[in-house]
């Protein structure tokens, strides 16, 4: 190989290396530019939706119901016996249950419980 061939090969190698670096640089710029554009577009969309008053979190009104219980106990009737309603061998007993906690314990106060469904 002569000096001229060696110089030409070196020039081609340098050209290929600079082209490869230029191509990698262009790819990096495109990726970064696309990521920044996607980020800005997403936040712009969120800002426009919230500014227009169409907040999805506020759109669904939660249905909260208030349950009040008084101091009178609830009475339930249970049947025990043969298990068939047509036979007369079953006896019925009544038991009273209170839906109040022990802290109220018949004080006559009204307690309210707020529940929400999701």
ROTOR-334885 format. One record per residue: z, x, y of N, C-alpha, C in turn; residue in one letter. Coordinates in pm, 1 decimal, padded with zeros to 6 digits, m for minus. Atoms other than C-alpha are relative to their C-alpha. Layout:
// ROTOR-334885
{{Z; X; Y}; {Z; X; Y}; {Z; X; Y}; 'a'} ...
//
This chain:
// ROTOR-334885
{{00000.0; 00082.8; m00116.4}; {00000.0; 00000.0; 00000.0}; {00000.0; 00088.5; 00124.3}; 'x'} {{00009.4; m00080.2; m00121.5}; {m00094.8; 00136.0; 00338.9}; {00098.7; m00052.9; 00103.7}; 'x'} {{m00090.3; 00039.9; m00106.1}; {00106.3; 00116.8; 00654.8}; {m00043.1; m00131.2; 00064.7}; 'x'} {{00049.8; 00124.3; m00060.2}; {m00118.2; m00157.1; 00788.3}; {00036.7; m00119.1; m00086.9}; 'x'} {{m00036.0; 00110.3; 00089.7}; {m00061.3; m00375.2; 00482.1}; {00151.1; m00028.3; 00006.0}; 'x'} {{m00144.6; 00014.8; m00008.9}; {00308.6; m00310.1; 00506.2}; {00039.8; m00070.3; 00128.6}; 'x'} {{m00026.9; 00063.1; m00129.8}; {00309.9; m00407.5; 00874.2}; {m00041.8; m00146.3; m00001.8}; 'x'} {{00047.5; 00138.5; 00006.3}; {00107.2; m00723.8; 00803.9}; {00094.6; m00085.4; m00084.7}; 'x'} {{m00093.9; 00072.8; 00085.4}; {00343.8; m00826.3; 00522.6}; {00131.3; m00024.9; 00073.4}; 'x'} {{m00122.4; 00015.7; m00078.2}; {00640.6; m00768.2; 00747.4}; {m00018.0; m00107.6; 00107.6}; 'x'} {{00027.4; 00100.9; m00103.8}; {00480.5; m00980.7; 01024.6}; {m00004.4; m00139.6; m00061.4}; 'x'} {{00003.2; 00130.6; 00067.0}; {00406.9; m01260.8; 00777.6}; {00141.2; m00043.9; m00039.8}; 'x'} {{m00138.6; 00030.5; 00037.9}; {00767.4; m01245.2; 00652.9}; {00081.9; m00046.9; 00119.4}; 'x'} {{m00070.4; 00040.0; m00122.3}; {00901.6; m01263.6; 01007.2}; {m00045.7; m00138.9; 00046.0}; 'x'} {{00053.2; 00130.6; m00040.9}; {00671.0; m01557.9; 01084.2}; {00055.4; m00110.9; m00090.6}; 'x'} {{m00052.7; 00100.1; 00093.3}; {00783.6; m01740.7; 00768.5}; {00149.5; m00024.5; 00025.1}; 'x'} {{m00143.3; 00014.7; m00026.4}; {01147.9; m01671.2; 00849.7}; {00023.8; m00080.2; 00127.0}; 'x'} {{m00017.8; 00074.8; m00125.0}; {01115.4; m01797.8; 01207.1}; {m00042.9; m00145.7; m00016.1}; 'x'} {{00041.9; 00138.4; 00024.2}; {00925.5; m02106.7; 01086.8}; {00107.6; m00076.0; m00078.1}; 'x'} {{m00105.2; 00062.8; 00079.0}; {01199.9; m02177.7; 00831.4}; {00121.2; m00030.8; 00088.1}; 'x'} {{m00111.9; 00022.7; m00090.2}; {01471.3; m02139.1; 01097.5}; {m00029.8; m00112.6; 00099.6}; 'x'} {{00040.2; 00106.4; m00091.4}; {01276.8; m02362.1; 01336.4}; {00004.8; m00136.0; m00069.9}; 'x'} {{m00001.8; 00125.5; 00076.0}; {01236.0; m02627.8; 01066.0}; {00143.7; m00044.8; m00026.8}; 'x'} {{m00140.3; 00034.3; 00024.2}; {01607.8; m02615.1; 00978.1}; {00066.9; m00049.0; 00128.5}; 'x'} {{m00055.1; 00041.3; m00128.8}; {01696.0; m02642.1; 01344.7}; {m00045.1; m00141.4; 00036.5}; 'x'} {{00051.7; 00134.3; m00028.7}; {01471.0; m02947.2; 01385.0}; {00068.1; m00105.3; m00087.9}; 'x'} {{m00066.0; 00094.9; 00090.2}; {01627.0; m03115.0; 01079.7}; {00143.3; m00026.0; 00046.6}; 'x'} {{m00137.3; 00015.9; m00049.4}; {01977.9; m03050.0; 01212.7}; {00004.0; m00087.2; 00124.6}; 'x'} {{00003.4; 00080.4; m00122.6}; {01886.2; m03194.8; 01552.4}; {m00027.0; m00146.6; m00030.1}; 'x'} {{00030.9; 00138.3; 00036.0}; {01737.8; m03506.9; 01394.1}; {00120.1; m00069.0; m00064.1}; 'x'} {{m00116.8; 00057.5; 00066.9}; {02043.6; m03562.9; 01174.2}; {00111.0; m00029.1; 00100.9}; 'x'} {{m00105.5; 00018.6; m00099.7}; {02289.0; m03514.9; 01460.8}; {m00039.5; m00110.3; 00098.2}; 'x'} {{00046.2; 00105.0; m00091.1}; {02079.7; m03730.2; 01693.6}; {00007.5; m00138.1; m00062.9}; 'x'} {{m00007.8; 00129.2; 00069.4}; {02056.3; m04008.7; 01435.1}; {00143.2; m00046.7; m00017.1}; 'x'} {{m00141.0; 00036.2; 00016.4}; {02431.4; m03999.6; 01367.6}; {00060.6; m00045.9; 00132.4}; 'x'} {{m00051.4; 00039.0; m00132.0}; {02511.6; m04014.3; 01739.4}; {m00057.7; m00135.2; 00041.3}; 'x'} {{00061.7; 00127.7; m00035.7}; {02263.3; m04298.4; 01792.5}; {00060.5; m00115.0; m00080.0}; 'x'} {{m00061.4; 00104.0; 00082.8}; {02410.6; m04495.9; 01501.5}; {00142.0; m00029.1; 00046.2}; 'x'} {{m00136.0; 00017.1; m00049.7}; {02764.3; m04440.5; 01630.6}; {00000.9; m00080.3; 00130.7}; 'x'} {{00006.1; 00069.6; m00128.9}; {02673.6; m04552.6; 01983.0}; {m00046.3; m00144.5; m00019.4}; 'x'} {{00049.0; 00136.1; 00023.6}; {02481.5; m04855.4; 01852.0}; {00108.0; m00088.4; m00060.8}; 'x'} {{m00106.7; 00079.1; 00061.9}; {02773.5; m04968.4; 01636.7}; {00105.8; m00038.9; 00102.2}; 'x'} {{m00101.0; 00032.0; m00100.6}; {03023.9; m04945.4; 01921.2}; {m00056.4; m00089.6; 00110.2}; 'x'} {{00062.6; 00087.9; m00098.3}; {02779.4; m05107.9; 02160.7}; {m00005.3; m00142.8; m00052.5}; 'x'} {{00001.5; 00133.0; 00060.3}; {02739.5; m05399.3; 01920.5}; {00138.7; m00062.9; 00002.9}; 'x'} {{m00137.6; 00052.2; m00003.3}; {03117.0; m05437.5; 01892.7}; {00038.7; m00039.3; 00142.2}; 'x'} {{m00034.2; 00029.8; m00139.6}; {03156.9; m05424.2; 02270.1}; {m00071.1; m00124.9; 00049.2}; 'x'} {{00075.2; 00118.1; m00043.2}; {02884.2; m05684.8; 02326.8}; {00057.3; m00125.8; m00064.0}; 'x'} {{m00056.1; 00117.2; 00068.7}; {03031.4; m05922.0; 02066.1}; {00133.8; m00038.8; 00061.9}; 'x'} {{m00130.5; 00030.8; m00058.8}; {03380.8; m05893.6; 02211.9}; {m00012.2; m00046.5; 00144.3}; 'x'} {{00017.2; 00040.1; m00139.3}; {03259.4; m05923.6; 02571.1}; {m00058.5; m00140.2; 00011.7}; 'x'} {{00058.9; 00133.8; m00005.2}; {03062.6; m06237.4; 02489.2}; {00098.3; m00107.4; m00044.0}; 'x'} {{m00101.9; 00097.3; 00036.8}; {03378.3; m06401.5; 02359.6}; {m00009.6; m00049.0; m00142.5}; 'x'} {{00015.8; 00042.0; 00139.2}; {03275.2; m06430.6; 01995.8}; {00076.5; 00093.0; m00092.8}; 'x'} {{m00083.9; m00087.3; 00082.6}; {03563.5; m06237.6; 01845.4}; {00021.3; m00065.2; m00135.9}; 'x'} {{m00013.6; 00061.8; 00131.5}; {03553.0; m06303.0; 01469.6}; {00145.5; m00019.5; m00041.8}; 'x'} {{m00140.3; 00015.0; 00036.4}; {03927.6; m06253.3; 01435.8}; {00062.7; m00120.2; 00069.9}; 'x'} {{m00054.5; 00114.3; m00072.6}; {03996.8; m06519.2; 01696.5}; {m00074.2; m00128.8; m00030.1}; 'x'} {{00080.2; 00118.8; 00027.6}; {03728.3; m06758.2; 01574.5}; {00067.3; m00090.1; m00101.9}; 'x'} {{m00067.3; 00078.9; 00101.7}; {03923.9; m06869.4; 01269.0}; {00139.6; m00032.6; 00049.0}; 'x'} {{m00133.8; 00038.3; m00041.2}; {04221.1; m07067.5; 01386.1}; {00083.9; m00017.9; m00124.8}; 'x'} {{m00085.1; 00008.2; 00118.1}; {04499.8; m07022.2; 01137.6}; {00072.1; m00133.3; 00000.0}; 'x'} {{m00063.8; 00130.6; 00010.0}; {04632.7; m07351.7; 01015.0}; {00145.0; 00020.3; m00039.5}; 'x'} {{m00141.8; m00015.2; 00025.3}; {05006.6; m07323.9; 01047.8}; {00062.7; m00137.3; m00006.4}; 'x'} {{m00067.0; 00128.5; 00011.8}; {05211.7; m07612.8; 00926.8}; {00148.7; 00022.9; 00008.4}; 'x'} {{m00143.0; m00009.6; m00016.1}; {05573.3; m07673.8; 01014.8}; {00065.4; m00097.6; m00096.0}; 'x'} {{m00070.9; 00082.5; 00096.4}; {05801.8; m07802.2; 00742.8}; {00143.7; m00009.5; 00046.1}; 'x'} {{m00139.4; 00017.7; m00038.2}; {06133.9; m07951.0; 00842.2}; {00073.8; m00064.6; m00114.5}; 'x'} {{m00082.4; 00061.4; 00103.7}; {06412.4; m08035.7; 00606.5}; {00129.7; m00046.1; 00063.0}; 'x'} {{m00123.6; 00053.7; m00055.2}; {06711.4; m08250.4; 00683.8}; {00115.0; 00032.5; m00093.3}; 'x'} {{m00117.2; m00033.5; 00078.6}; {07061.7; m08226.5; 00547.6}; {00019.1; m00092.1; m00119.5}; 'x'} {{m00013.7; 00087.8; 00116.0}; {07013.8; m08511.5; 00299.6}; {m00067.9; 00063.9; m00118.5}; 'x'} {{00058.2; m00065.0; 00117.1}; {06955.5; m08375.8; m00049.3}; {m00107.9; m00086.3; m00063.4}; 'x'} {{00106.3; 00069.5; 00070.1}; {06646.6; m08465.4; m00243.5}; {00048.8; m00036.5; m00139.3}; 'x'} {{m00042.8; 00045.1; 00131.0}; {06698.9; m08662.8; m00564.2}; {m00120.0; m00004.3; m00091.9}; 'x'} {{00107.6; 00002.8; 00097.9}; {06485.5; m08608.1; m00870.7}; {00050.9; m00062.7; m00128.0}; 'x'} {{m00036.0; 00064.0; 00125.4}; {06486.9; m08803.1; m01193.5}; {m00074.5; 00069.6; m00111.2}; 'x'} {{00061.9; m00063.6; 00114.1}; {06424.7; m08624.5; m01518.7}; {00029.3; m00081.3; m00123.8}; 'x'} {{m00017.3; 00076.1; 00123.8}; {06380.0; m08781.6; m01859.0}; {00009.4; 00098.1; m00115.1}; 'x'} {{m00012.1; m00083.8; 00118.6}; {06498.4; m08622.6; m02178.5}; {00014.0; m00090.3; m00120.7}; 'x'} {{m00012.3; 00083.2; 00118.8}; {06480.4; m08753.7; m02531.0}; {m00114.3; 00024.6; m00093.6}; 'x'} {{00100.0; m00013.0; 00104.8}; {06210.5; m08822.3; m02782.5}; {m00134.2; 00047.9; 00052.0}; 'x'} {{00124.5; m00048.4; m00056.8}; {05927.1; m08735.4; m02546.1}; {m00106.0; m00107.1; 00012.0}; 'x'} {{00097.4; 00108.0; m00014.6}; {05740.7; m09067.7; m02578.8}; {00058.8; m00103.9; 00092.0}; 'x'} {{m00049.7; 00096.3; m00097.4}; {05766.1; m09322.5; m02307.2}; {00019.1; m00138.3; m00060.4}; 'x'} {{m00011.7; 00133.9; 00057.4}; {05737.5; m09623.0; m02538.1}; {00128.4; m00017.7; m00080.1}; 'x'} {{m00123.6; 00014.6; 00076.0}; {06050.8; m09547.0; m02738.5}; {00116.9; m00010.0; 00094.8}; 'x'} {{m00115.5; 00022.6; m00085.6}; {06384.0; m09648.9; m02595.8}; {00109.5; 00100.1; m00022.4}; 'x'} {{m00105.9; m00094.8; 00030.9}; {06574.3; m09351.4; m02726.5}; {00022.5; 00101.9; 00110.2}; 'x'} {{m00013.1; m00100.1; m00106.3}; {06522.8; m09144.8; m02409.5}; {00106.2; m00041.2; 00099.9}; 'x'} {{m00099.2; 00027.2; m00103.5}; {06802.8; m09118.1; m02158.6}; {m00046.5; 00065.2; 00128.0}; 'x'} {{00038.7; m00059.3; m00127.5}; {06751.9; m09054.6; m01794.9}; {00124.5; 00045.1; 00073.0}; 'x'} {{m00111.6; m00052.3; m00078.6}; {06974.0; m08844.1; m01582.2}; {m00051.6; 00037.7; 00137.0}; 'x'} {{00040.3; m00036.1; m00135.5}; {06964.7; m08778.2; m01211.6}; {00074.9; 00124.7; 00040.1}; 'x'} {{m00062.8; m00119.9; m00054.4}; {07029.6; m08447.7; m01051.5}; {m00045.6; 00015.4; 00143.0}; 'x'} {{00037.6; m00016.3; m00139.8}; {07033.7; m08371.2; m00686.1}; {m00012.2; 00148.2; 00030.1}; 'x'} {{00023.0; m00138.1; m00041.4}; {06890.9; m08052.3; m00545.8}; {m00012.9; 00004.3; 00150.3}; 'x'} {{00008.9; m00016.0; m00144.5}; {06915.9; m07927.6; m00194.2}; {m00101.1; 00108.3; 00030.0}; 'x'} {{00101.1; m00099.4; m00036.2}; {06628.2; m07743.5; m00032.8}; {00047.5; 00092.0; 00110.2}; 'x'} {{m00051.8; m00086.4; m00105.2}; {06853.3; m07577.3; 00220.5}; {00065.8; 00120.9; m00060.4}; 'x'} {{m00065.6; m00120.8; 00046.2}; {06993.8; m07232.1; 00192.3}; {00151.0; m00015.3; 00010.8}; 'x'} {{m00145.2; 00008.8; 00000.7}; {07361.7; m07163.4; 00144.4}; {00058.8; 00022.5; 00138.8}; 'x'} {{m00052.4; m00022.3; m00134.3}; {07397.4; m07061.3; 00507.6}; {00011.8; m00131.5; 00077.1}; 'x'} {{m00009.2; 00129.2; m00066.5}; {07334.0; m07421.9; 00620.3}; {00102.7; m00088.5; m00068.6}; 'x'} {{m00095.7; 00067.3; 00088.1}; {07544.5; m07572.8; 00335.4}; {00056.7; m00129.7; 00056.3}; 'x'} {{m00044.5; 00133.6; m00039.1}; {07561.4; m07931.9; 00457.1}; {00048.2; m00009.6; 00142.1}; 'x'} {{m00047.7; 00005.5; m00137.5}; {07617.3; m07859.8; 00823.4}; {m00072.2; m00106.7; 00081.2}; 'x'} {{00071.6; 00103.9; m00070.3}; {07368.4; m08129.4; 00918.6}; {m00106.7; 00051.9; 00094.1}; 'x'} {{00101.5; m00055.5; m00089.0}; {07133.4; m07893.1; 01100.3}; {m00138.1; m00013.8; m00064.0}; 'x'} {{00137.3; 00009.7; 00046.3}; {06756.0; m07911.6; 01072.3}; {m00060.7; 00139.6; 00003.6}; 'x'} {{00062.0; m00131.1; 00001.4}; {06579.2; m07596.9; 00960.5}; {m00150.6; m00018.2; m00004.0}; 'x'} {{00145.4; 00010.0; 00000.8}; {06210.8; m07536.1; 01017.9}; {m00057.9; 00128.4; m00056.9}; 'x'} {{00066.5; m00112.1; 00062.1}; {05981.6; m07310.7; 00820.8}; {m00145.5; m00007.1; 00038.1}; 'x'} {{00140.7; m00004.8; m00037.2}; {05641.1; m07205.2; 00944.4}; {m00075.3; 00080.4; m00103.6}; 'x'} {{00082.5; m00070.0; 00099.4}; {05381.2; m07115.5; 00684.8}; {m00142.8; 00000.0; 00046.2}; 'x'} {{00142.2; m00004.0; m00032.4}; {05022.1; m07012.6; 00724.0}; {m00077.7; 00033.7; m00124.7}; 'x'} {{00086.4; m00025.3; 00113.9}; {04740.0; m07010.0; 00475.1}; {m00109.8; 00093.7; 00043.5}; 'x'} {{00106.9; m00092.4; m00034.8}; {04490.1; m06732.5; 00465.4}; {m00126.3; m00034.7; m00072.8}; 'x'} 
//
